[in-house]
Amino acid sequence: MVIRPFGRWSADHLNRVNHSHDELQSQVKLYDKQVAESKKLRQTYYNKCRLLEDLEEETNLAFPVPATSATAEEKGKGKEVEKEEEVPQSPPSRRSTLSDGDEWPLEIGDAFYSKEQLSDMITHMMKEIRQKEVKVSFSPWAIQLISGPNSRHL
């Protein structure tokens, strides 16, 4: 009397446990797929952010914005306004790599410059050209162009 009903309950319980196990396994697989998709989307997002930053840097280098005029976007940022790098008052003294025995006037491109003209031109460029750090990244095809078609590494 007790064995048959208990046997049916036991078999039904085993079916319920197996069904629950299968359901949990399917949920775990779904979760793993969502995690993989999330990682892929996050990586895509970071790549696009990096490309955007590179584009902004290139744009700022190509078309510098005067420091006195602030755009509407910069006004909205508030505290996030970049500090301008201070231009050094006097450039550091440097020794010439050219000795007095070198041929003067020196030809650069199609023009000839005396030692004094070249020194004045370099001093003027050091004062006028804004100096800052620049991040340079090379793509694989550029590295191959630099190193040659037969080399695999730099």
Helices and strands as residue ranges (DSSP letters): H 3-62, H 72-77, G 78-80, E 106-108, E 111-113, H 115-128, H 140-147
